[in-house]
Amino acid sequence: MIFKINSCFSQYIPIDTIYGNVKEVYETIVYPHITKEASIDGDDYELFNNYYGEFGFPGSKDSKELTHFYWYHTSYNHYINNRRFYDKNRNLIKEYWYDQNYEKINTYNYTYNQNKLVASIDSSKYSIIQNFINVTEDKDINEIEIRTDVDDRTSDVIYSFKTFDKDLLVSQKKVYYGRLMISYFKYDENKNMVEEVNYVQNSENYLNAGDEKLVLRYITKSNYNQNNKLENSITEYMIDGVLKKERGITNKFNSNNFITESHFFEGSFDRYTFYKYDGLDRLTERSTFNDNLDNLPVTENYFYDENNNIIKLLYTTRSDTKYKVNETKNVLFEYTFDDCDNWVSIAKKVDGKVQAVRLRQIYYYSLLTD
């Protein structure tokens, strides 16, 4: 069994996996050379935005994604410190999150019915978020989210209703803090989403509001190549009653892999990303430029072992834009594995110095006793 930790940030490099019938995982990152005072003041380059970032703990999903992204894509790190529990069907049933002093800051509980998530509770010392999910016979999804402030004992209720057609999401109605938002989705014959139309409405009678009372917010249209890879996507926002092309992305491919990726914002291209791959279709280089192709913000070069683990990253940034001086960090990854081929330790060395160590304690269900 493989548990995949997905991330929109790190879709071009190998994802973290956990093999076997896992019962419990404790994961954290330790920094051998960081003092408590330096990390709190934000003076140490090894951490990105202090422990958990400038605005504090961002939640389970974002913390996992940020940790994975900064660990493999940069010479910096994002903090993680959690304990996860799984049932015998490999469903995640509970999470504990801790701060750098190992004090608990958040708890997540998940409930399943026939291996389908039906409820989740996100609890912290400030608020409780309860999420109840009901799947109808037509596979439509009713979702109610209750957010309760523990201190002043107030609650907000968020309603969401998703409609499906042959397993494809075709509409979503969401009431978020008294504001109604409705989205409609269209697909091509290969089930690629080609259009999303979003409306918003502020009526007090939001649950029964008709389409004639809705205001168009944005439209996103997308095109795909013969391999079902996104070629371009344009989002038009309603601004002062006029649709304007505000955001977009254009991709070019070699086989199924990205070669160039171009983004535009407010009508002008503002970022270009170029990719290179080896004979095994593994990413070997990614370079990102702004609208001036002569200005190189960052280049990443990747090297792998025979098991496709990243063992080296050359992380190049422009330290002096005036004189076009580049600085390269040599980042090495050293792995330790358990008997189930799961990594339990990854040491991250930057320019020869052990900057951080990512640790996992993994416990498994016994085939005989559990």
N, C-alpha and C positions, 0 to 999 in steps of 0.2 A: 504493500500500500504506500502511496506517495501523497503526503500533504503538501500542497503547493501554496506558497506565500506569494500571491500575485502583487504586482505593483505597476501602476501606469508609468512610474518614473523609470523602472528598470526592465522594460520589456525586451531590450536588446541583449541582455546578458543572462547567464543561467540563474534560475530562481532557486531559493532555498527549498530543500526537501527534507522530509522525515519519513524514513522507511520503517515498516513493521507495525505491530499492534500496540501503538503507543498509549500509555495510561496517563502520563504526566510529563510535562516539560518545564524546566526552569531555565530562563535565558536572561543574561545580563551582559553588560560590557564594563570592563574595568580599565582604568587608565593609570598605568604605573607611575607616570611622571606628572600627574595633575594634582595640585594641592586643592583642598576645599576652598581656600580663599580665592585662588585664581579662577576656579570654575564659577564661583558665585559672581565675581566681578566681571566675568566675560573676557579676561585678559589672556587666556590661553588659547592658542590657535587650534589646538587639537579637537576642541569641541565646537560644533556649530550652534551658535545662539544659546550657550549654556546648557544645562541639563533640561531636556524636553523643550527648549526653545524659549523665545522672549515672552510668549503669551502662556507659558505653562503647558501642562500635559494636553496634547491635542486629541486624545482618544485612541482607542486600540488600533483601529484600521490605519489611521494616519501615522501613528508612531511606528508601526511595522514597516510601512512603505518608506518613510523617511530614513529609518535605520538601514534598510536594504540599499536605498539609493546612495546615501553618503558613504556607506561602507565600501561599495564597489566602484562608484563613479568618481570619487574625489579623494583627496588626502585628508579630509576632515571626517568627523563621526557625528552621529546623532544617537542620543542615549536610549537605551531600552533596559527595562528591569521588570520582568513579569513571570508569572507561573500560570501554566495552562493545563486544564484537566480534560480528558476525553473519555467517552463511554466506550463499551466494547464494539460499537458500530463505527467507531472512529469519528463520532460527532464531538465537536468542541462544546462542553457543557458549562465550563466556568473559567474565568480569568481573574487573577489578582495582579494589580499593577502597583509598583512601589517607586518611591523617589530615591535619590542618591543616598539617603540615610536609612534606606530599607523600611521606611514607614509607608503603610498602605495608603494609596491615594484614590484607588478606584477598584470596583468589583463588577464583573459582568457575569450574568447567569443566563443560560440558554435552555429552552425546553423544546422537545421534538415529539412529533407524532408520526410514527412509521418513517423515521429518519428525515422528516421534513420539519424545518424550524417553524414553530407556532408562537413562540413568545420569547422575548429577551428583556432583561432588566439591567440597566446601566446605572450603577449606584456610586455616588461619591459622597464626600462629607458635606457637599453643598446642595446636591440635587439628586433626584431619582428619575430615570427615564424608563418607562415601561412600554414595551412594544408588543402588541398582540396581532397575530396574523391568522387570517381565515382564508382557506383556499376552497372555492366553490366547486361544484361538479363540473362546471364549464372551464375550470382552471383559472377563473378570475380570482383576484386577490383583494381582500378587504384588509386594511391595515389601520390600526388605531395606536397612536403614540401619545402617551401621557407624560408630560414633563412637570415634575413637582419640585418646587423650591422648599428645601427642608427648613430654612430659617423663617420665612414668613408664611409658610404653609399654603402657598398659592399654586394653582395648577393651570397649565395650558394643554389643550388637546389638539393634536394634529391628525386629520383624517386623510387617508389615501385609498383610492380605489383604482385598481389596474385591470384593464380588460384585454383579453388575449384572443387571438384567432390562430388556431393551429400552432400553438406554442410561441407565437410572435406577439409582443406587446403592441397593441394598436392605439390605446388611449390611456391616459392617466389623469385622474382628477385628484387634486390635493388641496386641502384647506390648511393653511399654515399661518397661525396667529391671526385668524380672522380674514385672511386674504386667500381668495380662490385662484388657483392656477390649474389650467387644463392644457395637456399636450396631446397631439395626435401624431401618429407615426405611419410611414409608408415604406414598403420594401420592394426590392426587385425579385425576379424569379429565382434568384439564388439566396434569398432571405437576407440580403444586405440592406440595412436601413438607408434609404435614399432621401427621405425628407422627415423633418421634425418641425411641427408648427406649435408655438407656445402662445397661450393667451393668459391674461391676468384680469381680475375683476375684484373690486373692493366693496361690493354690495353687502349689506348686513344679511340679506337673505341668500347667502352664498351657496347653500346646499341645493337650492332649487333655481339657481340663476340659469337663464337660457343663453344660447350662444350669441343672441343679438345684443346682450349686455356686456359681452367680453371685449377686451381691447387687445389687439395683436401686440405681442411683445417682441418675438423674433421668429425667423424662419431659417432653418439649416438644411441645405441641399448638398448631397454627396454623390460622387461617381466612383465606380470601381473598374479595375482592369479585368482581363479575361481570367486572371488567377484569383479574383475576388479580393484584391488588395485595394485599399483606399487610394485613389489617384488625386482627388481634390475634394475639398469641402469648403463651402462658403456660408457664413452666417450673416444674415441681414437683420439689423435691429430697427425697430420703429423709433425714429427720433423726430420729434416735432411733427408727427403725422406723416413722415416720409420714411420709406424703407431705405436704409443705407448699408452698403457692404462694409461692415466694420471688422470682421475677422475672417481668416481663411487659412487653408493649408493646401499645399500642392506637393505630391510625392512623385518621384521617378524611381523606377525599379530596374534591377538586373536580375533576371529570374524572379524569385519571390522575395528578394531582399531589398530593403531601402538602399538607394544610392544617394539621393539628395532629398531633403525635406525643407520646404520653404514656407514660412509663416508671414502673413501680412496683418497689419492692424491699422484701422482707420484709413484704408485705401493704399497704404504703402508697405512694402516688404520691410520687416524689422528683424528677421532672424533666418539664417540659413544653417542647415546641419548636413554634413557629408559623412557617409559611412563607407567602410571597407570591410571585406570578409575574406576568410581563408577558404581553402578547398573543402573544409568541413562545414561551411556556412556559419562559422563562428565569427562574431564581431571582433575585428582586430584594431579598428581605428574609428573614432568619432570626433569630428571637428565642428565646432559651432562658431559662426560669425554673426555679427550684427549686420545692419543694412550696408555698411561699408566693408566689402570683402577683404580689404587690406587690414582690417582690425580683427585680430584673433583673440577672442575671450578665453577659449579653452579647447584643448585637444586631449583626448584620452586614447592611449595605446594599450591593448590587452594581450596577455600571453597566458597560455593554458597548459595544464599537464595532460597526460594520456587519458585521464578520466574526466576531462572537460572542466576541471576546477580552475578558476582564475588564480594564477600564482604570481602575476606581476601586472602592475598598472603604472604607466608613465603618464603623469598628470601635469600638463603644460598650461600655464596661464601667462598673460601679458602683465608683467609687473610694472612696466613703464610704457604707457601708450605714446608719450611724446617721442621717445627715442626707439620705440618698438623693440624693447628688451623683453625676452621671454624667460620664464623660470620654470624648470621641470622638477617635479618631485618623483623620486623613485620609490614606488610603493610595492612591498612584497607581502604575500599572504602565505602563512605556514599553517597547515591543517593537522589536526589529530582526530582520528575516527574511532568509533566504538565497534563492537563485534557485529552490529547490524549495518555497518557502512554509513552511519550517520555521523556528521562532524560534531564533535563535542568541544572543540576549541579551535579558534582561528586567531593567530597572532598577526597583527597588522604592523609592519615595519615601514617607517617613512625615513628615507635617506639613512638607513642602517640602524635606526633607533626604534625600539618597540614602543609604538605610540598607544596602542590599545589592544585588548584581548577580548574577543567575543566568546562567551562561554555558554554551553548548554548541558544541563543535567537531564538525561532522558530515562524515564522508567517505563517498563513494558508490562503488559498483562502476561501472566504466566499461562501457558497452554494447559497446565495440569491443575493449578490451584485457583485461578481467578475465573 
